[in-house]
Amino acid sequence: MAAQYTNRTNRALSFARIQLKQLEQAAESGGWSQELEVGAFEAGIAFHLAVALHAYRREIAERYSLPTESIETLDDLIAAQQTQGQSTSEATEFDVLAENPDSWLNQLEQRYAQCWGATPTKAARTEPTSEISLVQIEPGLTATLSLPLSTLYSELYSLISRQRAAMQEW
């Protein structure tokens, strides 16, 4: 069994599950910091799901004796398989999901990318001002994405569970 990356995948999924529970509590609280807490948990969950996805791709590579350290993306996994003359149903399923722009996989990757999207503009970096302004960092974040984080977690978890079971049968 691919223990190193299996453990990393499981750990990231566990962190995401814990933060999903905390997100529910934060959403129900009415405190002054509710918006900050919800945003922090949403970003944390997106991060842990992306880590789980990354570790799982390496778990697949390890399972099929591919070089794991070079696997960063789905394309890396597919390229490594092609180099070895392999094709796996796991990578094919990910590839099919990646081709659909509305798939949960693409929504997960978009959600993770949005964690890094709040960068100041070049003008804001170079022009010093004496005023302190309040700016909403991620306006409309939840409105642009259609699937909730709990659904993204469930989809990723069920895909990993199903694919692991198939790999064990093989």
N, C-alpha and C positions, 0 to 999 in steps of 0.2 A: 504494500500500500504506500502511496505517496504521502508519507507522514508529515514532512516538513511543511509542504504547502497545504495539505489538508488541515493541519492545525492552524495555519495562518488564515485560511478561508473561514474555518469554523469560528475562530476568535473574532474576526471582523464582523461576521454575521451576528454573533452574540452581542457585540458592542452596539450594532445597529438596532437589534431587538430591544436592548435595555434603553437606548435613547428614544426609541419609538414610544415606550411607556412614559418616559419623562416628558416627551413632546405632548402627549395627551394631557398630562397633569398641568403643564405650562399653559396649554391652550384653554384649560378650564379656569385657571387662576385669573384673577382680575387685577393683579398688582400693577404697579407703575412700570415694572420691568417685563411685563408679559411679552411685548413685541420683541424685545431683545432676546429673551429666553427662547421663544418660538424660533426666531431666526438662527440662534446658536444651535439649537437641537436639529433644525432642518439641515443646516450645513454639516453638522457632525454626522448625521445619518447618511447624507449623500456621500461624504468622505468614506465612511466605513463600508458602504455598499460598493463604492468604487474600488476600495482596497480588497474587498472580498472577490470582486470580479477579476481583478488583476492577479490575485493569489490563485484563483481557480484556473485561470488560463495557464499559469505555471504548473499547477497540479496536473492538468491535462498533459502538458509537455513532459513532465516528470514520469507520468504513467506510461507514455509511449517512448521513453528514453530519448527525448529531444533535449537540446541544450536549454536549460530553464532560465538562465540569467539573461539571455538575449530576448526573452519574451516580455514585451511591454504592451503590445496591442494585439488585437485579433489578427491583423495583417502579419505581424511577426510570427504568430503561432502557425498560420497557414503557410507562410514562407518556409518555416522550419520543417513543417511536415512535407512540403513539396521537395525540399532539399534531400530529405530522407526517403523520398518516394512513397510517402504515406498520405492517406486521406482518412480523417476520422469523422464519425457522425456528430461528435460534440462540436468540433470546429465548424462543420457544415451547418448545424443548427444555429450557432452564433452568427454565421455569415448570412443566413436567411433573415434572421432578426435584424441584423445591421442594415440590410437592404431596404427594410420598411421604415420610412422616416417617422412613422407614428408608433413604432413598437415600444414596448416598455424598456427595452435595452437602450434605444436611442434617447428616450426620455430620461433614463438614469444618467447616461453620459452627459446630456444637456444640463441636468440638475447639478452634476458635479462640476462641469465647466463654469456654471454660473457662480460657483463659490469663488472662482478666481477672476471673475469678470469685473469686479468693482475696483478698477484702477483709476487713479486720478489722471486727468488729461495732462498733456505736455505743458500747456499754458499754466495750469494750476501749480505745477512743480516749479516753474521758473519765475513766476510773478509773486513776490511776497505781498501780503496784505496785512493790514492792522486790525481787520474785523474778524470776528469768530462767527461763522455761519453754521446753522444746522442744516444738514442735507440728508435726505432719506437715501440710504446707500443702495438698496435693492427695491426700487418701486415696482409693485405689481409682480413680484416673484411668483407667488402662488397662482396668480390669475393666468399666467402664460403656460403653465404646465397642467395637463389634464389629469394625469394619474397621481394619486396621493402617494407619499413615501411608503406607507404601509403596503400598498399594492405593489410597488417596485420591489420592496423587500420580499413579499410573498412570491412574486414571480421568479426572482433570482433564487430564492431558497428552494422552490419546487423544481426549477430547472437543474440546479446543482444536485439535489437529492435524486432526481430521476436519472440524470446522466451518470452519477456515481454508481447507482444500482446496475445500470447497463454495463458500465466498465467492469464491475465485479463479475458479472455473468460471463463476460468475454474472457 
